[in-house]
Amino acid sequence: MAKIKKNLGISISVGLLSGIWVLIAEKLGVPAWPGFIGWSLFFFTGGNLEACKKSFPCIVLGPILAYLTVYTQTALNTSGITSALVVVALGFTMTIAQSFPLFAVCSVTFVSCNIYFASGSLFHSIVVTSIGLIIGIISVKFGALLDSIILKDKMVLRENN
C-alpha cells in the first residue's frame, strides 16, 4: 500500500495528461504516439529538467541523420551493399555522436531516428516528440502538486482523529 501512495500523484497526473494529450494531438492533426515516446524518453533520462537538456539535442539529431540516410539512399538509388553501407554510416554517426556531451544519450538518438523512419516526418519526429518532453515536465510538477494535496488531506484527517 505504501508504494501505491508513493505513486498516486504521478499516476493520476500521467493518466489525466495522457487523455488530454490525445485530444490535443487529434485537434492539431498530429499523431499522439511520438509525443508519448518523447514523454517516455523524458522519464528514461531522469524525469527532470536535466533529462530534457540531455534528450532534446538527441531528439533533433536522430531524425536529421535518418532523413539524410533516406535522402542519400534515394539520391543514389541505392540497393543491396550500397544501401547497407549508407546504413553503416548512419549507425556509426549516431554512435560516435555520443562522444560529444551534447549528444551523450545515444539511445535517445537511436529512438528518435526510428521515429523518423516510422513517421516519415521531421516535424512529427522532432517537434511532436519534443512536446513529450514538455508533457513530462508538466506531469512531474502536476504529480507533485497532487501528492501535496493528497498528503495534506491525510495529515488533516490524522489531526482530526
DSSP file (Angstrom, degrees, kcal/mol; ACC not computed):
  #  RESIDUE AA STRUCTURE BP1 BP2  ACC     N-H-->O    O-->H-N    N-H-->O    O-->H-N    TCO  KAPPA ALPHA  PHI   PSI    X-CA   Y-CA   Z-CA
    1    1 A M     >        0   0    0      0, 0.0     4,-2.3     0, 0.0     5,-0.2   0.000 360.0 360.0 360.0 -32.3    0.0    0.0    0.0
    2    2 A A  H  >  +     0   0    0      1,-0.2     4,-2.2     2,-0.2     5,-0.1   0.881 360.0  51.8 -63.7 -37.5    2.9    2.4    0.7
    3    3 A K  H  > S+     0   0    0      2,-0.2     4,-1.7     1,-0.2    -1,-0.2   0.882 108.1  51.8 -67.1 -36.8    4.1    2.1   -2.9
    4    4 A I  H  > S+     0   0    0      2,-0.2     4,-0.7     1,-0.2     3,-0.2   0.939 110.9  47.2 -63.5 -46.2    0.6    2.9   -4.2
    5    5 A K  H >< S+     0   0    0     -4,-2.3     3,-0.7     1,-0.2     4,-0.5   0.894 110.2  53.9 -60.7 -39.6    0.5    6.0   -2.0
    6    6 A K  H 3< S+     0   0    0     -4,-2.2     4,-0.3     1,-0.2    -1,-0.2   0.847 117.5  35.6 -63.6 -34.3    4.0    7.0   -3.2
    7    7 A N  H 3X S+     0   0    0     -4,-1.7     4,-2.1    -3,-0.2    -1,-0.2   0.355  90.3  97.0-101.8   4.0    3.0    6.8   -6.9
    8    8 A L  H <X S+     0   0    0     -4,-0.7     4,-2.5    -3,-0.7     5,-0.2   0.933  83.2  46.6 -64.0 -49.3   -0.6    8.1   -6.6
    9    9 A G  H  > S+     0   0    0     -4,-0.5     4,-2.5     1,-0.2    -1,-0.2   0.939 116.4  43.0 -60.9 -49.7    0.0   11.7   -7.6
   10   10 A I  H  > S+     0   0    0     -4,-0.3     4,-2.9     1,-0.2     5,-0.2   0.858 113.4  53.9 -66.5 -33.8    2.2   11.0  -10.6
   11   11 A S  H  X S+     0   0    0     -4,-2.1     4,-2.3     2,-0.2    -2,-0.2   0.919 110.9  44.3 -66.5 -43.7   -0.2    8.2  -11.7
   12   12 A I  H  X S+     0   0    0     -4,-2.5     4,-2.7     2,-0.2     5,-0.3   0.932 115.1  50.5 -63.9 -45.2   -3.2   10.5  -11.6
   13   13 A S  H  X S+     0   0    0     -4,-2.5     4,-2.8    -5,-0.2     5,-0.3   0.941 112.4  44.8 -58.3 -50.9   -1.1   13.2  -13.4
   14   14 A V  H  X S+     0   0    0     -4,-2.9     4,-2.2     1,-0.2    -1,-0.2   0.903 113.4  51.5 -63.3 -41.7    0.1   10.8  -16.2
   15   15 A G  H  X S+     0   0    0     -4,-2.3     4,-1.7    -5,-0.2    -2,-0.2   0.954 114.7  41.2 -60.0 -51.0   -3.4    9.4  -16.6
   16   16 A L  H  X S+     0   0    0     -4,-2.7     4,-2.3     1,-0.2    -2,-0.2   0.929 116.2  48.5 -64.1 -46.3   -5.1   12.7  -17.0
   17   17 A L  H  X S+     0   0    0     -4,-2.8     4,-2.8    -5,-0.3    -1,-0.2   0.819 106.0  58.9 -67.0 -29.7   -2.4   14.3  -19.1
   18   18 A S  H  X S+     0   0    0     -4,-2.2     4,-2.1    -5,-0.3    -1,-0.2   0.948 109.2  43.7 -61.5 -48.1   -2.4   11.2  -21.4
   19   19 A G  H  X S+     0   0    0     -4,-1.7     4,-1.9     1,-0.2    -2,-0.2   0.908 114.3  49.6 -63.6 -42.3   -6.0   11.7  -22.2
   20   20 A I  H  X S+     0   0    0     -4,-2.3     4,-2.6     1,-0.2    -2,-0.2   0.907 109.7  52.0 -63.3 -41.9   -5.6   15.5  -22.7
   21   21 A W  H  X S+     0   0    0     -4,-2.8     4,-3.1     1,-0.2     5,-0.3   0.902 107.0  52.6 -62.5 -41.3   -2.6   14.9  -25.0
   22   22 A V  H  X S+     0   0    0     -4,-2.1     4,-2.1     1,-0.2    -1,-0.2   0.921 111.7  46.7 -60.7 -43.0   -4.6   12.5  -27.2
   23   23 A L  H  X S+     0   0    0     -4,-1.9     4,-2.3     2,-0.2    -2,-0.2   0.921 114.4  46.6 -64.6 -44.0   -7.3   15.2  -27.5
   24   24 A I  H  X S+     0   0    0     -4,-2.6     4,-2.4     2,-0.2     5,-0.2   0.931 112.1  50.0 -64.5 -45.9   -4.8   17.9  -28.3
   25   25 A A  H  X>S+     0   0    0     -4,-3.1     5,-2.4     1,-0.2     4,-1.0   0.904 110.8  50.3 -60.0 -41.2   -2.9   15.8  -30.8
   26   26 A E  H ><5S+     0   0    0     -4,-2.1     3,-0.6    -5,-0.3    -1,-0.2   0.931 111.1  48.1 -62.4 -45.3   -6.2   14.9  -32.5
   27   27 A K  H 3<5S+     0   0    0     -4,-2.3    -2,-0.2     1,-0.2    -1,-0.2   0.854 113.6  47.8 -63.8 -34.8   -7.2   18.6  -32.7
   28   28 A L  H 3<5S-     0   0    0     -4,-2.4    -1,-0.2    -5,-0.2    -2,-0.2   0.619 111.1-123.5 -80.3 -13.2   -3.8   19.5  -34.1
   29   29 A G  T <<5 +     0   0    0     -4,-1.0    -3,-0.2    -3,-0.6    -4,-0.1   0.803  69.5 124.1  74.4  29.5   -3.9   16.7  -36.6
   30   30 A V      < -     0   0    0     -5,-2.4    -1,-0.3    -6,-0.2     2,-0.2  -0.875  69.5 -99.8-117.6 153.2   -0.7   15.1  -35.4
   31   31 A P        -     0   0    0      0, 0.0     4,-0.4     0, 0.0    88,-0.0  -0.486  23.8-147.8 -69.2 141.3   -0.1   11.5  -34.3
   32   32 A A  S >> S+     0   0    0      1,-0.2     4,-1.7    -2,-0.2     3,-0.8   0.792  83.0  78.7 -77.5 -28.4    0.0   11.3  -30.5
   33   33 A W  H 3> S+     0   0    0      1,-0.3     4,-2.1     2,-0.2    -1,-0.2   0.816  86.7  54.8 -61.0 -36.2    2.5    8.4  -30.4
   34   34 A P  H 3> S+     0   0    0      0, 0.0     4,-2.5     0, 0.0    -1,-0.3   0.892 108.4  52.0 -63.2 -33.6    5.7   10.4  -31.0
   35   35 A G  H <> S+     0   0    0     -3,-0.8     4,-2.3    -4,-0.4    -2,-0.2   0.898 108.2  50.4 -64.5 -40.1    4.7   12.6  -28.0
   36   36 A F  H  X S+     0   0    0     -4,-1.7     4,-2.2     2,-0.2    -1,-0.2   0.880 110.0  50.2 -65.3 -37.0    4.3    9.5  -25.9
   37   37 A I  H  X S+     0   0    0     -4,-2.1     4,-2.5     2,-0.2    -2,-0.2   0.926 110.4  49.6 -67.0 -42.8    7.7    8.3  -26.9
   38   38 A G  H  X S+     0   0    0     -4,-2.5     4,-2.0     1,-0.2    -2,-0.2   0.897 110.1  51.5 -59.5 -40.2    9.2   11.7  -26.1
   39   39 A W  H  X S+     0   0    0     -4,-2.3     4,-1.7     2,-0.2    -1,-0.2   0.901 109.7  49.8 -63.1 -42.1    7.5   11.5  -22.7
   40   40 A S  H  X S+     0   0    0     -4,-2.2     4,-2.7     1,-0.2    -2,-0.2   0.900 108.5  52.2 -63.2 -41.4    9.0    8.1  -22.2
   41   41 A L  H  X S+     0   0    0     -4,-2.5     4,-2.2     1,-0.2    -1,-0.2   0.863 104.0  58.7 -64.0 -35.0   12.4    9.4  -23.1
   42   42 A F  H  <>S+     0   0    0     -4,-2.0     5,-2.9     1,-0.2     6,-0.4   0.939 112.1  39.1 -56.8 -48.6   11.9   12.1  -20.5
   43   43 A F  H ><5S+     0   0    0     -4,-1.7     3,-1.2     3,-0.2    -2,-0.2   0.875 112.5  57.4 -71.5 -36.6   11.5    9.5  -17.8
   44   44 A F  H 3<5S+     0   0    0     -4,-2.7    -1,-0.2     1,-0.3    -2,-0.2   0.868 108.5  46.7 -60.2 -37.7   14.2    7.3  -19.2
   45   45 A T  T 3<5S-     0   0    0     -4,-2.2    -1,-0.3    -5,-0.2    -2,-0.2   0.317 140.1 -67.3 -93.1   9.3   16.8   10.0  -19.0
   46   46 A G  T < 5 -     0   0    0     -3,-1.2    -3,-0.2    -4,-0.1    -2,-0.1   0.223  54.5-109.9 132.9 -17.7   15.9   11.1  -15.4
   47   47 A G  S   <S+     0   0    0     -5,-2.9     2,-0.2     1,-0.2    -4,-0.2   0.832  85.4  86.4  68.4  33.5   12.4   12.6  -15.3
   48   48 A N  S >> S-     0   0    0     -6,-0.4     4,-1.3    -3,-0.0     3,-0.6  -0.844  97.2 -79.3-148.4-175.7   13.6   16.2  -14.6
   49   49 A L  H 3> S+     0   0    0      1,-0.3     4,-1.9    -2,-0.2     3,-0.3   0.872 127.0  57.7 -61.3 -37.0   14.7   19.3  -16.4
   50   50 A E  H 3> S+     0   0    0      1,-0.2     4,-2.2     2,-0.2    -1,-0.3   0.857 100.0  59.3 -60.9 -34.7   18.2   17.9  -16.8
   51   51 A A  H <> S+     0   0    0     -3,-0.6     4,-2.5     1,-0.2    -1,-0.2   0.887 104.8  49.6 -61.0 -39.2   16.5   15.0  -18.7
   52   52 A C  H  X S+     0   0    0     -4,-1.3     4,-2.8    -3,-0.3    -2,-0.2   0.917 109.6  50.6 -65.3 -42.8   15.1   17.5  -21.2
   53   53 A K  H  < S+     0   0    0     -4,-1.9    -2,-0.2     1,-0.2    -1,-0.2   0.865 115.6  42.7 -63.7 -36.2   18.5   19.1  -21.7
   54   54 A K  H  X S+     0   0    0     -4,-2.2     4,-0.5    -5,-0.2    51,-0.4   0.861 120.4  41.3 -76.6 -35.9   20.1   15.7  -22.3
   55   55 A S  H  X S+     0   0    0     -4,-2.5     4,-2.4    -5,-0.2     3,-0.4   0.885  99.4  68.1 -82.7 -41.1   17.3   14.4  -24.5
   56   56 A F  H  X S+     0   0    0     -4,-2.8     4,-1.8     1,-0.2     5,-0.2   0.889  99.1  48.3 -54.3 -50.5   16.4   17.3  -26.7
   57   57 A P  H  > S+     0   0    0      0, 0.0     4,-2.5     0, 0.0    -1,-0.2   0.893 114.7  47.5 -58.6 -36.8   19.6   17.5  -28.8
   58   58 A C  H  X S+     0   0    0     -4,-0.5     4,-2.3    -3,-0.4    -2,-0.2   0.839 106.7  56.9 -71.8 -33.2   19.5   13.8  -29.4
   59   59 A I  H  < S+     0   0    0     -4,-2.4    -1,-0.2     1,-0.2    -3,-0.2   0.829 113.1  42.1 -65.5 -31.2   15.8   14.0  -30.4
   60   60 A V  H  X S+     0   0    0     -4,-1.8     4,-1.5    -5,-0.2    -2,-0.2   0.901 114.1  50.5 -79.0 -44.2   16.9   16.5  -33.0
   61   61 A L  H  X S+     0   0    0     -4,-2.5     4,-2.6    -5,-0.2     5,-0.3   0.916 103.4  57.5 -63.3 -46.9   20.0   14.6  -34.2
   62   62 A G  H  X S+     0   0    0     -4,-2.3     4,-2.4     1,-0.2    -1,-0.2   0.924 109.4  41.9 -55.2 -53.4   18.3   11.2  -34.8
   63   63 A P  H  > S+     0   0    0      0, 0.0     4,-3.0     0, 0.0    -1,-0.2   0.866 112.8  54.4 -64.6 -34.8   15.7   12.3  -37.3
   64   64 A I  H  X S+     0   0    0     -4,-1.5     4,-2.5     2,-0.2    -2,-0.2   0.938 111.3  44.9 -63.9 -44.4   18.1   14.6  -39.1
   65   65 A L  H  X S+     0   0    0     -4,-2.6     4,-2.0     2,-0.2    -1,-0.2   0.895 113.9  50.1 -64.8 -39.1   20.5   11.7  -39.6
   66   66 A A  H  X S+     0   0    0     -4,-2.4     4,-2.5    -5,-0.3     5,-0.2   0.922 110.6  49.7 -64.3 -43.3   17.6    9.4  -40.6
   67   67 A Y  H  X S+     0   0    0     -4,-3.0     4,-3.1     1,-0.2    -2,-0.2   0.933 110.8  49.3 -59.8 -46.5   16.4   11.9  -43.1
   68   68 A L  H  X S+     0   0    0     -4,-2.5     4,-2.7     1,-0.2    -1,-0.2   0.853 109.9  52.8 -62.5 -34.5   19.9   12.3  -44.6
   69   69 A T  H  X S+     0   0    0     -4,-2.0     4,-2.7     2,-0.2    -2,-0.2   0.945 112.5  43.0 -64.9 -48.3   20.1    8.5  -44.8
   70   70 A V  H  X S+     0   0    0     -4,-2.5     4,-2.5     2,-0.2     5,-0.2   0.917 114.9  50.7 -63.6 -43.2   16.8    8.3  -46.7
   71   71 A Y  H  X S+     0   0    0     -4,-3.1     4,-3.2    -5,-0.2     5,-0.2   0.934 112.3  46.6 -60.1 -46.8   17.8   11.2  -48.9
   72   72 A T  H  X S+     0   0    0     -4,-2.7     4,-2.5     1,-0.2    -2,-0.2   0.924 112.7  49.1 -62.6 -45.6   21.2    9.7  -49.7
   73   73 A Q  H  <>S+     0   0    0     -4,-2.7     5,-2.3     1,-0.2     4,-0.4   0.896 115.9  43.9 -62.3 -39.0   19.7    6.3  -50.5
   74   74 A T  H ><5S+     0   0    0     -4,-2.5     3,-0.7     3,-0.2    -2,-0.2   0.936 114.1  48.6 -71.0 -46.9   17.1    7.9  -52.7
   75   75 A A  H 3<5S+     0   0    0     -4,-3.2    -2,-0.2     1,-0.3    -1,-0.2   0.870 119.3  38.8 -62.3 -37.8   19.5   10.2  -54.4
   76   76 A L  T 3<5S-     0   0    0     -4,-2.5    -1,-0.3    -5,-0.2    -2,-0.2   0.480 103.3-131.8 -90.8  -2.8   22.0    7.4  -55.1
   77   77 A N  T < 5 -     0   0    0     -3,-0.7    -3,-0.2    -4,-0.4    -4,-0.1   0.941  41.9-171.2  50.5  51.5   19.2    4.9  -55.9
   78   78 A T      < +     0   0    0     -5,-2.3     2,-0.3    -6,-0.2    -1,-0.1  -0.296  19.4 161.6 -77.2 156.8   21.0    2.5  -53.6
   79   79 A S    >>  -     0   0    0     -2,-0.0     3,-1.3     0, 0.0     4,-0.7  -0.956  51.7  -1.9-160.3 163.6   20.2   -1.1  -53.0
   80   80 A G  H 3> S+     0   0    0     -2,-0.3     4,-2.3     1,-0.3     5,-0.2  -0.254 130.1   2.2  56.7-128.4   22.0   -4.1  -51.6
   81   81 A I  H 3> S+     0   0    0      1,-0.2     4,-2.3     2,-0.2    -1,-0.3   0.841 133.9  53.7 -63.6 -36.3   25.5   -3.5  -50.4
   82   82 A T  H <> S+     0   0    0     -3,-1.3     4,-1.7     2,-0.2    -1,-0.2   0.920 110.3  47.1 -65.4 -43.3   25.4    0.3  -51.3
   83   83 A S  H  X S+     0   0    0     -4,-0.7     4,-1.8     1,-0.2    -2,-0.2   0.915 111.5  51.4 -62.1 -43.4   22.2    0.7  -49.2
   84   84 A A  H  X S+     0   0    0     -4,-2.3     4,-2.2     1,-0.2    -2,-0.2   0.881 106.7  54.0 -62.1 -38.9   23.8   -1.3  -46.4
   85   85 A L  H  X S+     0   0    0     -4,-2.3     4,-2.0     2,-0.2    -1,-0.2   0.868 105.7  52.6 -65.7 -36.2   26.9    1.0  -46.5
   86   86 A V  H  X S+     0   0    0     -4,-1.7     4,-1.8     1,-0.2    -1,-0.2   0.903 110.6  48.1 -63.5 -40.3   24.7    4.1  -46.1
   87   87 A V  H  X S+     0   0    0     -4,-1.8     4,-2.8     2,-0.2    -2,-0.2   0.846 106.2  57.3 -70.3 -33.3   23.1    2.5  -43.1
   88   88 A V  H  X S+     0   0    0     -4,-2.2     4,-2.6     1,-0.2     5,-0.2   0.929 106.7  49.9 -58.5 -44.9   26.6    1.6  -41.7
   89   89 A A  H  X S+     0   0    0     -4,-2.0     4,-2.6     2,-0.2    -2,-0.2   0.891 110.2  50.6 -61.7 -39.5   27.4    5.3  -41.9
   90   90 A L  H  X S+     0   0    0     -4,-1.8     4,-2.8     2,-0.2     5,-0.3   0.961 111.8  46.0 -62.4 -51.8   24.1    6.1  -40.1
   91   91 A G  H  X S+     0   0    0     -4,-2.8     4,-1.9     1,-0.2    -2,-0.2   0.900 114.5  48.3 -59.2 -42.3   24.9    3.7  -37.2
   92   92 A F  H  X S+     0   0    0     -4,-2.6     4,-3.2    -5,-0.2     5,-0.3   0.941 112.8  47.6 -62.5 -48.0   28.4    4.9  -36.9
   93   93 A T  H  X S+     0   0    0     -4,-2.6     4,-1.7     1,-0.2    -2,-0.2   0.912 111.6  49.2 -63.5 -43.8   27.4    8.6  -36.9
   94   94 A M  H  < S+     0   0    0     -4,-2.8     4,-0.4    -5,-0.2    -1,-0.2   0.891 117.1  42.4 -62.8 -37.6   24.7    8.0  -34.3
   95   95 A T  H >< S+     0   0    0     -4,-1.9     3,-1.1    -5,-0.3    -2,-0.2   0.904 113.1  49.4 -78.0 -42.1   27.0    6.1  -32.0
   96   96 A I  H >< S+     0   0    0     -4,-3.2     3,-2.2     1,-0.2     4,-0.2   0.790  97.5  72.5 -68.2 -25.8   30.1    8.3  -32.4
   97   97 A A  G >< S+     0   0    0     -4,-1.7     3,-2.0     1,-0.3     6,-0.5   0.789  81.5  71.0 -58.9 -27.4   28.0   11.4  -31.7
   98   98 A Q  G <  S+     0   0    0     -3,-1.1    -1,-0.3    -4,-0.4    -2,-0.2   0.629  80.1  76.5 -67.1  -9.8   27.8   10.3  -28.0
   99   99 A S  G <  S+     0   0    0     -3,-2.2    -1,-0.3    -4,-0.1    -2,-0.2   0.707  86.5  71.6 -68.8 -19.7   31.5   11.3  -27.8
  100  100 A F  S X  S-     0   0    0     -3,-2.0     3,-1.8    -4,-0.2     0, 0.0  -0.853  87.5-132.0-100.0 131.0   30.2   14.9  -27.7
  101  101 A P  G >  S+     0   0    0      0, 0.0     3,-1.3     0, 0.0     4,-0.2   0.809 104.3  62.3 -51.7 -34.1   28.5   15.9  -24.4
  102  102 A L  G 3  S+     0   0    0      1,-0.3   -44,-0.2     2,-0.1     3,-0.2   0.820 114.2  33.1 -62.5 -30.9   25.6   17.5  -26.4
  103  103 A F  G <  S+     0   0    0     -3,-1.8    -1,-0.3    -6,-0.5    -3,-0.1  -0.144  79.1 131.7-116.4  36.2   24.6   14.1  -27.8
  104  104 A A    <   +     0   0    0     -3,-1.3     2,-1.4     1,-0.2     3,-0.2   0.719  54.2  74.8 -66.6 -24.1   25.7   11.9  -24.9
  105  105 A V    >>  +     0   0    0    -51,-0.4     4,-1.4     1,-0.2     3,-1.0  -0.641  58.1 175.9 -96.3  83.6   22.4    9.8  -24.7
  106  106 A C  H 3> S+     0   0    0     -2,-1.4     4,-2.4     1,-0.3    -1,-0.2   0.829  74.1  60.9 -57.0 -37.9   23.0    7.5  -27.7
  107  107 A S  H 3> S+     0   0    0      1,-0.2     4,-2.5     2,-0.2    -1,-0.3   0.860 102.6  52.0 -62.4 -34.4   19.8    5.5  -27.0
  108  108 A V  H <> S+     0   0    0     -3,-1.0     4,-2.7     2,-0.2    -1,-0.2   0.888 108.0  51.9 -68.3 -38.4   17.7    8.7  -27.4
  109  109 A T  H  X S+     0   0    0     -4,-1.4     4,-2.0     2,-0.2    -2,-0.2   0.927 111.5  47.1 -61.7 -44.6   19.4    9.4  -30.8
  110  110 A F  H  X S+     0   0    0     -4,-2.4     4,-2.1     2,-0.2    -2,-0.2   0.924 113.1  48.2 -62.8 -45.4   18.5    5.8  -31.9
  111  111 A V  H  X S+     0   0    0     -4,-2.5     4,-1.7     1,-0.2    -2,-0.2   0.937 112.9  47.1 -62.6 -46.3   14.9    6.0  -30.7
  112  112 A S  H  X S+     0   0    0     -4,-2.7     4,-1.6     1,-0.2    -1,-0.2   0.843 108.5  56.0 -68.1 -31.1   14.3    9.4  -32.4
  113  113 A C  H  X S+     0   0    0     -4,-2.0     4,-2.0    -5,-0.2    -1,-0.2   0.928 108.3  48.3 -60.6 -45.1   15.9    8.1  -35.6
  114  114 A N  H  X S+     0   0    0     -4,-2.1     4,-2.3     1,-0.2    -2,-0.2   0.804 103.5  60.5 -68.0 -29.4   13.4    5.3  -35.6
  115  115 A I  H  X S+     0   0    0     -4,-1.7     4,-2.7     2,-0.2     5,-0.3   0.911 105.9  48.8 -63.0 -40.0   10.6    7.7  -35.0
  116  116 A Y  H  X S+     0   0    0     -4,-1.6     4,-3.7     2,-0.2     5,-0.2   0.946 110.4  49.6 -63.3 -46.5   11.5    9.4  -38.3
  117  117 A F  H  < S+     0   0    0     -4,-2.0    -1,-0.2     1,-0.2    -2,-0.2   0.868 115.9  44.2 -60.7 -34.8   11.7    6.0  -40.1
  118  118 A A  H  < S+     0   0    0     -4,-2.3    -1,-0.2    -5,-0.1    -2,-0.2   0.869 126.1  29.4 -76.7 -37.4    8.2    5.2  -38.7
  119  119 A S  H  < S-     0   0    0     -4,-2.7    -2,-0.2    -5,-0.2    -3,-0.2   0.786  84.7-145.4 -95.1 -29.8    6.6    8.6  -39.3
  120  120 A G     <  +     0   0    0     -4,-3.7     2,-0.4    -5,-0.3    -4,-0.1   0.667  66.2 108.6  71.3  15.9    8.5    9.8  -42.4
  121  121 A S     >  -     0   0    0     -6,-0.3     4,-2.3    -5,-0.2    -1,-0.2  -0.980  57.6-161.0-133.4 123.6    8.1   13.3  -41.0
  122  122 A L  H  >>S+     0   0    0     -2,-0.4     4,-2.2     2,-0.2     5,-0.6   0.888  99.0  54.7 -64.5 -37.9   10.8   15.6  -39.5
  123  123 A F  I  >>S+     0   0    0      2,-0.2     5,-1.7     1,-0.2     4,-1.3   0.950 112.1  41.6 -60.6 -50.0    8.0   17.6  -37.8
  124  124 A H  I  4>S+     0   0    0      1,-0.2     5,-1.0     3,-0.2    -1,-0.2   0.906 118.0  46.9 -64.6 -41.0    6.5   14.6  -36.1
  125  125 A S  I  <5S+     0   0    0     -4,-2.3    -1,-0.2     3,-0.2    -2,-0.2   0.755 127.6  23.4 -79.0 -22.0    9.8   13.1  -35.1
  126  126 A I  I  X5S+     0   0    0     -4,-2.2     4,-2.0    -5,-0.2    -3,-0.2   0.834 130.6  32.3-103.6 -57.5   11.3   16.3  -33.8
  127  127 A V  I  X<S+     0   0    0     -4,-1.3     4,-1.9    -5,-0.6    -3,-0.2   0.958 123.5  41.8 -71.3 -51.5    8.5   18.7  -32.7
  128  128 A V  I  ><S+     0   0    0     -5,-1.7     4,-1.0     1,-0.2    -1,-0.2   0.897 116.5  50.0 -66.4 -38.2    5.9   16.2  -31.6
  129  129 A T  H >><S+     0   0    0     -5,-1.0     4,-0.7    -6,-0.3     3,-0.6   0.909 109.4  52.1 -64.0 -40.5    8.4   14.0  -29.8
  130  130 A S  H >X S+     0   0    0     -4,-2.0     4,-1.5     1,-0.3     3,-0.7   0.825  99.0  63.4 -66.1 -31.0    9.8   17.1  -28.1
  131  131 A I  H 3X S+     0   0    0     -4,-1.9     4,-2.7     1,-0.2    -1,-0.3   0.867  95.3  62.1 -58.4 -34.2    6.3   18.0  -26.9
  132  132 A G  H <X S+     0   0    0     -4,-1.0     4,-2.0    -3,-0.6    -1,-0.2   0.849  98.6  54.5 -60.0 -34.6    6.5   14.8  -25.0
  133  133 A L  H <X S+     0   0    0     -4,-0.7     4,-1.9    -3,-0.7    -1,-0.2   0.913 109.1  47.9 -63.9 -41.4    9.5   16.2  -23.0
  134  134 A I  H  X S+     0   0    0     -4,-1.5     4,-2.5     1,-0.2    -2,-0.2   0.918 110.2  51.1 -65.4 -43.6    7.3   19.2  -22.1
  135  135 A I  H  X S+     0   0    0     -4,-2.7     4,-3.0     1,-0.2    -1,-0.2   0.879 106.4  57.3 -60.8 -36.0    4.4   16.9  -21.1
  136  136 A G  H  X S+     0   0    0     -4,-2.0     4,-2.0     2,-0.2    -2,-0.2   0.933 107.1  46.2 -59.4 -47.0    7.0   15.0  -18.9
  137  137 A I  H  X S+     0   0    0     -4,-1.9     4,-2.4     1,-0.2     5,-0.2   0.933 114.1  48.6 -61.0 -45.9    7.9   18.2  -17.0
  138  138 A I  H  X S+     0   0    0     -4,-2.5     4,-3.1     1,-0.2     5,-0.3   0.910 109.4  52.9 -61.0 -42.3    4.2   19.0  -16.6
  139  139 A S  H  X S+     0   0    0     -4,-3.0     4,-2.2     1,-0.2    -1,-0.2   0.885 110.8  46.3 -64.2 -38.0    3.4   15.5  -15.4
  140  140 A V  H  X S+     0   0    0     -4,-2.0     4,-2.3     2,-0.2    -1,-0.2   0.934 116.0  44.6 -69.3 -45.6    6.1   15.6  -12.7
  141  141 A K  H  X S+     0   0    0     -4,-2.4     4,-2.1     2,-0.2    -2,-0.2   0.921 116.5  46.1 -64.6 -44.0    5.1   19.0  -11.5
  142  142 A F  H  X S+     0   0    0     -4,-3.1     4,-2.6    -5,-0.2    -1,-0.2   0.897 111.6  52.5 -65.9 -40.2    1.4   18.2  -11.5
  143  143 A G  H  X S+     0   0    0     -4,-2.2     4,-2.5    -5,-0.3    -2,-0.2   0.904 109.0  49.5 -61.1 -42.1    2.0   14.9   -9.8
  144  144 A A  H  X S+     0   0    0     -4,-2.3     4,-2.3     2,-0.2    -1,-0.2   0.891 110.4  50.9 -64.7 -39.3    4.0   16.6   -7.1
  145  145 A L  H  X S+     0   0    0     -4,-2.1     4,-2.0     2,-0.2    -2,-0.2   0.934 110.9  48.1 -61.8 -46.2    1.1   19.1   -6.6
  146  146 A L  H  X S+     0   0    0     -4,-2.6     4,-3.1     1,-0.2     5,-0.2   0.906 109.9  52.7 -61.9 -41.4   -1.4   16.2   -6.4
  147  147 A D  H  X S+     0   0    0     -4,-2.5     4,-3.2     1,-0.2     5,-0.3   0.907 107.8  51.2 -60.4 -41.4    0.9   14.5   -3.8
  148  148 A S  H  X S+     0   0    0     -4,-2.3     4,-1.8     2,-0.2    -1,-0.2   0.880 113.4  45.1 -65.4 -35.6    1.0   17.6   -1.7
  149  149 A I  H  X S+     0   0    0     -4,-2.0     4,-2.5     2,-0.2    -2,-0.2   0.933 116.0  45.6 -70.5 -46.2   -2.8   17.9   -1.8
  150  150 A I  H  X S+     0   0    0     -4,-3.1     4,-1.9     1,-0.2    -2,-0.2   0.933 116.6  44.6 -63.4 -47.0   -3.3   14.1   -1.1
  151  151 A L  H  X S+     0   0    0     -4,-3.2     4,-2.1    -5,-0.2    -1,-0.2   0.868 112.0  53.0 -67.4 -35.8   -0.7   14.1    1.7
  152  152 A K  H  X S+     0   0    0     -4,-1.8     4,-2.5    -5,-0.3    -1,-0.2   0.925 108.5  50.3 -64.1 -44.5   -2.1   17.3    3.2
  153  153 A D  H  X S+     0   0    0     -4,-2.5     4,-2.4     1,-0.2    -2,-0.2   0.891 110.0  50.7 -60.5 -39.5   -5.6   15.8    3.3
  154  154 A K  H  X S+     0   0    0     -4,-1.9     4,-2.1     2,-0.2    -1,-0.2   0.879 110.0  49.9 -66.0 -37.4   -4.2   12.7    5.1
  155  155 A M  H  X S+     0   0    0     -4,-2.1     4,-2.2     2,-0.2    -2,-0.2   0.900 110.1  50.2 -68.0 -39.6   -2.5   14.9    7.6
  156  156 A V  H  X S+     0   0    0     -4,-2.5     4,-1.9     1,-0.2    -2,-0.2   0.921 110.1  50.6 -63.2 -43.3   -5.7   16.9    8.2
  157  157 A L  H  X S+     0   0    0     -4,-2.4     4,-0.8     1,-0.2    -1,-0.2   0.901 110.7  49.2 -61.3 -40.6   -7.6   13.6    8.7
  158  158 A R  H >< S+     0   0    0     -4,-2.1     3,-0.5     1,-0.2    -1,-0.2   0.886 109.8  51.5 -65.8 -38.4   -4.9   12.4   11.2
  159  159 A E  H 3< S+     0   0    0     -4,-2.2    -1,-0.2     1,-0.2    -2,-0.2   0.835 108.0  52.2 -68.4 -31.7   -5.1   15.7   13.1
  160  160 A N  H 3<        0   0    0     -4,-1.9    -1,-0.2     1,-0.2    -2,-0.2   0.662 360.0 360.0 -78.4 -16.0   -8.9   15.5   13.4
  161  161 A N    <<        0   0    0     -4,-0.8    -1,-0.2    -3,-0.5    -2,-0.2   0.455 360.0 360.0 -92.3 360.0   -8.8   11.9   14.9
